[in-house]
Amino acid sequence: MNKRIFATGLVLVVIGSFLAVAFWPIFGASPSQLSEDRVDLSYESYDVGDEVLVYGTITFIGRPPQQLEGLGTYVEIDEKIGFILDSDDALDFEEGDHVYGRVTLNRFTMVEYWELDGSLRSKRLIDYTFFGVIGVGIATVVVGLIKI
């Protein structure tokens, strides 16, 4: 057994596991967190202009609610939170896709709404990267165990 190779593999497994489980909750906000913060037509913990990294699964793409009509394409994530796209970014994705993006809180008349800054991105590439780190770590542990 080669202890250095084994230890390196173990460290990779631990880091990959931590990132796979904790990356999104640490650096982003889930739709349920944002929806719990909403009271009537505004958000308690956020001010207009605040930016949040939001992630989840697209459950609806289409026309916005009536009070936000004409502002752009409406995207709903996890049936909990929606935001407005002012470009045709949403056309690259379908319902069921796992995505993330940075959104900014805006106000239109008396309604506060989230608007996407930049573009919507696929969450799977980042998740697969973390799983790849775990896989490389496991392979390194095995090599460390059988190497003399």
N, C-alpha and C positions, 0 to 999 in steps of 0.2 A: 504494500500500500504506500502510495506517495502522498504524504500528508499535505504538502503545499498545493498540489493539484486538487486534492479532495476539498481542502478548505476554500480554495478559489471557487470551485463548483458550488459549494454550500452557500457562499456569499452571494453568488449570482442567483441561486434559487430564492434566497431570502429577499434580495432586492427586487427581483422580478415579481415575486408574490406580493410584496408590499405595494409596488406600483400598480399591479393588476387590480388590487382591492381598494387602495386608498387614493390613487391619483385623481380621479374625477371628483370625489367628495372634498378633497383638500383644495383643488384649484378651481372648481366650478360649483355651480348651484344646480340642483335637480329641479325639474318643473314642480314637483310637489312642495319643495321649500319655498319657491316663489309664489305658488298659489295659496299656501298657508299664510303668507304675509299680506295677501290682498284683502282689503276691507272695502266693500262697495266698489267704487271706481278708482281707488288709489292704493298705493303700497305704503305700509307703515314704516318699514326700515330703510326705504330707498327714497332718494330725492331725484327730481328731474335732472338728467345728465349723468347719473350713476351708470357705470358699466359693469356687466356681469357676464362671466363665461357660463353658458347654459348648455346642457347636453341631454340627450334622450332619443326617443324613437318618434319619427314623424307619424302623426295619426290623421292629419288633415292638411291639404294644400288647396287653396282656392280663394274665394272672395272673402274679404274681411267682414266682421259684424257691421251692422247698419251704422252705428255711431262712428266707425272708422272708415266708412265707404270712401273710395277714391284715393286712399293713401298708398296703396300698393297691394301686393300679393300677401295673403295671410297664411302663416304656417303654424300649426298647432303641434305641440310635442307632448307625448304621454297623456293626451286628453286633459291636461292640467293647465298649460300655459301656452299662449300664442304670441307671435310677434309678426311685425310687418317687414316685408322685403320690398325695397323700392326699385330693385332690379329684377331680372328674370332668373336669378340664382336658383330659385325653387324648382325650376323646370329641369334641373340636373338630377333631382332626387324624386323618389316616389314615397308613398305611404309605406311605412315599415322599415325605412332606412334609419340607421343609427347615425346621428349627426351631432355636431357641436358648433357653436359660434358665439361671438361676443355681441351682446345686445346692450342697447342704451335705453334708459327710461325717458320717454317723452310725454308731452301732454297735448291733447287736441281737445279744445274747449274744456270740458270738465272731466274728461276721461284720460287716465294715464295708461300708456301702452308701451310695449317694448318694440324697438326697431333694430334690425340687424346691422351691425357695423362690419364692413368687409364682406366676406363670403361665408356661406355655409360649407362645412367640411365633413367628410366621413369620419366617424369615430372608430371604425373598425381597424384602420391602419395603425393607430396608436395602440389599441387593445392587442392586436396581433404582435406588435413589437414587444410588448410586455410578456406575452406568452412565449415569444421566441427567446427572450432572455431566460425565462424559466427552463425552456427546453435545452438551451446551451448549458445552463447550470447543471441540469440533471445528467447530461452527457458527460460533462467535465467530472462530476462526482463519480460516475461509473468508471471513467478512465483512471481517476485517482485511486479507486478501489482495486482495480485489476493490475495496475502498473506496479512493478516491483522495483 
